Amino acid sequence: MNIRMLLPALALLFFSTTFAAPVLDQSYEPANDPTLVSLFGQTSEGENALYQSFTAGKRGTLSSIALRFGFLGEPTSGVTLSVFAGGNIADPAVASTTVQPGPHVVGEFFMFDLSTDAFLVDAGDFLSFVISTPATLGSPMYFLQGEAEGTYAGGTSGFISNGLLQLNAQSDYYFKTFVSSASVPEPGTLALFGMGIAGLSVARRRQRLPL
């Protein structure tokens, strides 16, 4: 193999192993039947969206968020999940995805993939997500499950009506967040990588020396 081609290939092999598979970070799951079922979606009377804040517990890229719906039925439009840094929904979203869930089993979590945004979070970062619909809904509407007397300590729920957020410090929606944690290479691995680069550099110099 040409040395010029070997060097980028070696670097790619090394750095491609520095990120682990997505792992569960934050989770608020039901212990009993849900005591909160909230409606959201755009109607002829305006937009209703739902809000939940949370605190990241791990460093890594935010990979996905899973939510538990009470009923999806046969939706006439997709569902948009948007993530905001600092909990301020007036700022641009740092990650967002729109999906078409279709018929859904009540009581199961539905996953929203956010990996393409590659948004990096640190442990202790305060974030929030908003669940909404991008178009006017027909019947049936969407419902999100949660607890009226929530116990999640890292955030709270809220309701958005025509752009105005109203927080509810007592309730929380069911959710799970997943991050792809960055793994730090071992010192021995770094040393081997450096020796490989040095060796390739020496080989290139030898190729340039006149016979």
Contacts in CASP RR format, 6 or more apart in sequence:
PFRMAT RR
TARGET T0000
AUTHOR 0000-0000-0000
METHOD contacts of the structure
MODEL  1
MNIRMLLPALALLFFSTTFAAPVLDQSYEPANDPTLVSLFGQTSEGENAL
YQSFTAGKRGTLSSIALRFGFLGEPTSGVTLSVFAGGNIADPAVASTTVQ
PGPHVVGEFFMFDLSTDAFLVDAGDFLSFVISTPATLGSPMYFLQGEAEG
TYAGGTSGFISNGLLQLNAQSDYYFKTFVSSASVPEPGTLALFGMGIAGL
SVARRRQRLPL
1 9 0 8 1.000
3 200 0 8 1.000
3 203 0 8 1.000
3 204 0 8 1.000
3 207 0 8 1.000
6 200 0 8 1.000
7 197 0 8 1.000
7 200 0 8 1.000
10 193 0 8 1.000
10 196 0 8 1.000
10 197 0 8 1.000
10 200 0 8 1.000
14 185 0 8 1.000
14 189 0 8 1.000
14 193 0 8 1.000
17 183 0 8 1.000
17 185 0 8 1.000
18 182 0 8 1.000
18 183 0 8 1.000
18 184 0 8 1.000
18 185 0 8 1.000
19 61 0 8 1.000
19 180 0 8 1.000
19 181 0 8 1.000
19 182 0 8 1.000
19 183 0 8 1.000
20 180 0 8 1.000
20 181 0 8 1.000
20 182 0 8 1.000
20 183 0 8 1.000
21 180 0 8 1.000
22 63 0 8 1.000
22 64 0 8 1.000
22 115 0 8 1.000
22 178 0 8 1.000
22 179 0 8 1.000
22 180 0 8 1.000
23 58 0 8 1.000
23 178 0 8 1.000
23 179 0 8 1.000
23 180 0 8 1.000
23 181 0 8 1.000
24 176 0 8 1.000
24 177 0 8 1.000
24 178 0 8 1.000
25 56 0 8 1.000
25 57 0 8 1.000
25 58 0 8 1.000
25 177 0 8 1.000
25 178 0 8 1.000
25 179 0 8 1.000
26 54 0 8 1.000
26 55 0 8 1.000
26 56 0 8 1.000
26 57 0 8 1.000
26 154 0 8 1.000
26 175 0 8 1.000
26 176 0 8 1.000
26 177 0 8 1.000
27 175 0 8 1.000
27 176 0 8 1.000
27 177 0 8 1.000
28 147 0 8 1.000
28 150 0 8 1.000
28 151 0 8 1.000
28 152 0 8 1.000
28 172 0 8 1.000
28 173 0 8 1.000
28 174 0 8 1.000
28 175 0 8 1.000
28 176 0 8 1.000
29 68 0 8 1.000
29 174 0 8 1.000
29 176 0 8 1.000
30 68 0 8 1.000
30 145 0 8 1.000
30 146 0 8 1.000
30 147 0 8 1.000
30 174 0 8 1.000
34 68 0 8 1.000
34 70 0 8 1.000
34 145 0 8 1.000
34 146 0 8 1.000
34 147 0 8 1.000
34 174 0 8 1.000
35 146 0 8 1.000
35 147 0 8 1.000
35 148 0 8 1.000
35 149 0 8 1.000
36 145 0 8 1.000
36 146 0 8 1.000
36 147 0 8 1.000
36 148 0 8 1.000
36 157 0 8 1.000
36 171 0 8 1.000
36 173 0 8 1.000
37 70 0 8 1.000
37 143 0 8 1.000
37 144 0 8 1.000
37 145 0 8 1.000
37 146 0 8 1.000
38 50 0 8 1.000
38 143 0 8 1.000
38 144 0 8 1.000
38 146 0 8 1.000
38 159 0 8 1.000
38 173 0 8 1.000
39 48 0 8 1.000
39 141 0 8 1.000
39 142 0 8 1.000
39 143 0 8 1.000
40 48 0 8 1.000
40 49 0 8 1.000
40 50 0 8 1.000
40 131 0 8 1.000
40 132 0 8 1.000
40 133 0 8 1.000
40 141 0 8 1.000
40 142 0 8 1.000
40 143 0 8 1.000
40 144 0 8 1.000
41 47 0 8 1.000
41 48 0 8 1.000
41 49 0 8 1.000
41 132 0 8 1.000
41 133 0 8 1.000
41 137 0 8 1.000
41 141 0 8 1.000
41 142 0 8 1.000
42 48 0 8 1.000
42 77 0 8 1.000
42 132 0 8 1.000
42 133 0 8 1.000
42 134 0 8 1.000
42 135 0 8 1.000
42 136 0 8 1.000
42 137 0 8 1.000
43 136 0 8 1.000
43 137 0 8 1.000
43 138 0 8 1.000
43 141 0 8 1.000
44 136 0 8 1.000
46 161 0 8 1.000
46 162 0 8 1.000
47 132 0 8 1.000
47 160 0 8 1.000
47 161 0 8 1.000
47 162 0 8 1.000
47 163 0 8 1.000
48 159 0 8 1.000
48 160 0 8 1.000
48 161 0 8 1.000
49 130 0 8 1.000
49 131 0 8 1.000
49 132 0 8 1.000
49 159 0 8 1.000
49 160 0 8 1.000
49 163 0 8 1.000
50 130 0 8 1.000
50 131 0 8 1.000
50 132 0 8 1.000
50 144 0 8 1.000
50 157 0 8 1.000
50 158 0 8 1.000
50 159 0 8 1.000
50 160 0 8 1.000
50 173 0 8 1.000
51 89 0 8 1.000
51 128 0 8 1.000
51 129 0 8 1.000
51 130 0 8 1.000
51 157 0 8 1.000
51 158 0 8 1.000
51 159 0 8 1.000
51 160 0 8 1.000
51 165 0 8 1.000
51 167 0 8 1.000
52 128 0 8 1.000
52 129 0 8 1.000
52 155 0 8 1.000
52 156 0 8 1.000
52 157 0 8 1.000
52 158 0 8 1.000
52 172 0 8 1.000
52 173 0 8 1.000
52 175 0 8 1.000
53 87 0 8 1.000
53 126 0 8 1.000
53 127 0 8 1.000
53 128 0 8 1.000
53 154 0 8 1.000
53 155 0 8 1.000
53 156 0 8 1.000
53 157 0 8 1.000
54 126 0 8 1.000
54 127 0 8 1.000
54 128 0 8 1.000
54 129 0 8 1.000
54 152 0 8 1.000
54 154 0 8 1.000
54 155 0 8 1.000
54 175 0 8 1.000
54 177 0 8 1.000
55 124 0 8 1.000
55 125 0 8 1.000
55 126 0 8 1.000
55 127 0 8 1.000
55 154 0 8 1.000
55 155 0 8 1.000
56 62 0 8 1.000
56 121 0 8 1.000
56 122 0 8 1.000
56 123 0 8 1.000
56 124 0 8 1.000
56 125 0 8 1.000
56 126 0 8 1.000
56 127 0 8 1.000
56 177 0 8 1.000
56 179 0 8 1.000
57 123 0 8 1.000
57 124 0 8 1.000
58 121 0 8 1.000
58 123 0 8 1.000
58 179 0 8 1.000
58 181 0 8 1.000
59 120 0 8 1.000
59 121 0 8 1.000
59 122 0 8 1.000
59 123 0 8 1.000
59 179 0 8 1.000
59 181 0 8 1.000
59 182 0 8 1.000
60 120 0 8 1.000
60 121 0 8 1.000
60 122 0 8 1.000
60 179 0 8 1.000
60 180 0 8 1.000
60 181 0 8 1.000
60 182 0 8 1.000
61 115 0 8 1.000
61 118 0 8 1.000
61 119 0 8 1.000
61 120 0 8 1.000
61 121 0 8 1.000
61 179 0 8 1.000
61 180 0 8 1.000
61 182 0 8 1.000
62 83 0 8 1.000
62 95 0 8 1.000
62 114 0 8 1.000
62 117 0 8 1.000
62 119 0 8 1.000
62 120 0 8 1.000
62 121 0 8 1.000
62 127 0 8 1.000
62 177 0 8 1.000
62 178 0 8 1.000
62 179 0 8 1.000
63 113 0 8 1.000
63 114 0 8 1.000
63 115 0 8 1.000
63 178 0 8 1.000
63 179 0 8 1.000
63 180 0 8 1.000
64 111 0 8 1.000
64 112 0 8 1.000
64 113 0 8 1.000
64 114 0 8 1.000
64 115 0 8 1.000
64 177 0 8 1.000
64 178 0 8 1.000
65 81 0 8 1.000
65 83 0 8 1.000
65 111 0 8 1.000
65 112 0 8 1.000
65 114 0 8 1.000
65 129 0 8 1.000
65 175 0 8 1.000
65 176 0 8 1.000
65 177 0 8 1.000
65 178 0 8 1.000
66 109 0 8 1.000
66 110 0 8 1.000
66 111 0 8 1.000
66 112 0 8 1.000
66 175 0 8 1.000
66 176 0 8 1.000
66 177 0 8 1.000
66 178 0 8 1.000
67 81 0 8 1.000
67 109 0 8 1.000
67 110 0 8 1.000
67 112 0 8 1.000
67 131 0 8 1.000
67 144 0 8 1.000
67 173 0 8 1.000
67 174 0 8 1.000
67 175 0 8 1.000
68 107 0 8 1.000
68 108 0 8 1.000
68 109 0 8 1.000
68 110 0 8 1.000
68 144 0 8 1.000
68 145 0 8 1.000
68 146 0 8 1.000
68 173 0 8 1.000
68 174 0 8 1.000
68 175 0 8 1.000
69 101 0 8 1.000
69 104 0 8 1.000
69 106 0 8 1.000
69 107 0 8 1.000
69 110 0 8 1.000
69 142 0 8 1.000
69 143 0 8 1.000
69 144 0 8 1.000
69 145 0 8 1.000
70 106 0 8 1.000
70 107 0 8 1.000
70 143 0 8 1.000
70 144 0 8 1.000
70 145 0 8 1.000
71 104 0 8 1.000
71 106 0 8 1.000
71 140 0 8 1.000
71 142 0 8 1.000
71 143 0 8 1.000
72 101 0 8 1.000
72 102 0 8 1.000
72 103 0 8 1.000
72 104 0 8 1.000
72 110 0 8 1.000
72 142 0 8 1.000
73 102 0 8 1.000
73 103 0 8 1.000
73 104 0 8 1.000
73 140 0 8 1.000
74 102 0 8 1.000
74 103 0 8 1.000
74 140 0 8 1.000
75 100 0 8 1.000
75 101 0 8 1.000
75 102 0 8 1.000
75 133 0 8 1.000
75 137 0 8 1.000
75 140 0 8 1.000
75 142 0 8 1.000
76 135 0 8 1.000
76 137 0 8 1.000
76 138 0 8 1.000
77 133 0 8 1.000
77 134 0 8 1.000
77 135 0 8 1.000
77 136 0 8 1.000
77 137 0 8 1.000
78 98 0 8 1.000
78 99 0 8 1.000
78 100 0 8 1.000
78 101 0 8 1.000
78 133 0 8 1.000
78 134 0 8 1.000
78 135 0 8 1.000
79 98 0 8 1.000
79 99 0 8 1.000
79 100 0 8 1.000
79 101 0 8 1.000
79 131 0 8 1.000
79 132 0 8 1.000
79 133 0 8 1.000
79 142 0 8 1.000
80 96 0 8 1.000
80 97 0 8 1.000
80 98 0 8 1.000
80 131 0 8 1.000
80 132 0 8 1.000
80 133 0 8 1.000
80 134 0 8 1.000
81 96 0 8 1.000
81 97 0 8 1.000
81 98 0 8 1.000
81 99 0 8 1.000
81 112 0 8 1.000
81 114 0 8 1.000
81 129 0 8 1.000
81 130 0 8 1.000
81 131 0 8 1.000
82 89 0 8 1.000
82 93 0 8 1.000
82 95 0 8 1.000
82 96 0 8 1.000
82 129 0 8 1.000
82 130 0 8 1.000
82 132 0 8 1.000
83 93 0 8 1.000
83 94 0 8 1.000
83 95 0 8 1.000
83 96 0 8 1.000
83 114 0 8 1.000
83 119 0 8 1.000
83 127 0 8 1.000
83 128 0 8 1.000
83 129 0 8 1.000
84 91 0 8 1.000
84 93 0 8 1.000
84 94 0 8 1.000
84 127 0 8 1.000
84 128 0 8 1.000
84 129 0 8 1.000
84 130 0 8 1.000
85 91 0 8 1.000
85 94 0 8 1.000
85 125 0 8 1.000
85 127 0 8 1.000
86 125 0 8 1.000
86 126 0 8 1.000
86 127 0 8 1.000
86 128 0 8 1.000
87 126 0 8 1.000
87 127 0 8 1.000
87 128 0 8 1.000
89 128 0 8 1.000
89 130 0 8 1.000
89 160 0 8 1.000
89 165 0 8 1.000
94 117 0 8 1.000
94 119 0 8 1.000
94 127 0 8 1.000
95 114 0 8 1.000
95 117 0 8 1.000
95 119 0 8 1.000
96 114 0 8 1.000
96 117 0 8 1.000
97 112 0 8 1.000
97 113 0 8 1.000
97 114 0 8 1.000
97 116 0 8 1.000
97 117 0 8 1.000
98 134 0 8 1.000
99 112 0 8 1.000
101 110 0 8 1.000
104 110 0 8 1.000
107 145 0 8 1.000
109 174 0 8 1.000
109 176 0 8 1.000
115 180 0 8 1.000
121 127 0 8 1.000
121 179 0 8 1.000
126 155 0 8 1.000
129 175 0 8 1.000
130 160 0 8 1.000
131 144 0 8 1.000
132 160 0 8 1.000
133 142 0 8 1.000
144 173 0 8 1.000
144 174 0 8 1.000
145 173 0 8 1.000
145 174 0 8 1.000
146 157 0 8 1.000
146 171 0 8 1.000
146 172 0 8 1.000
146 173 0 8 1.000
146 174 0 8 1.000
147 171 0 8 1.000
147 172 0 8 1.000
147 174 0 8 1.000
148 170 0 8 1.000
148 171 0 8 1.000
149 170 0 8 1.000
149 171 0 8 1.000
150 170 0 8 1.000
150 171 0 8 1.000
150 172 0 8 1.000
151 172 0 8 1.000
152 172 0 8 1.000
155 172 0 8 1.000
156 167 0 8 1.000
156 168 0 8 1.000
156 169 0 8 1.000
156 170 0 8 1.000
156 171 0 8 1.000
156 172 0 8 1.000
157 167 0 8 1.000
157 168 0 8 1.000
157 171 0 8 1.000
157 172 0 8 1.000
157 173 0 8 1.000
158 165 0 8 1.000
158 166 0 8 1.000
158 167 0 8 1.000
158 168 0 8 1.000
158 171 0 8 1.000
159 165 0 8 1.000
159 166 0 8 1.000
159 168 0 8 1.000
160 166 0 8 1.000
185 193 0 8 1.000
END
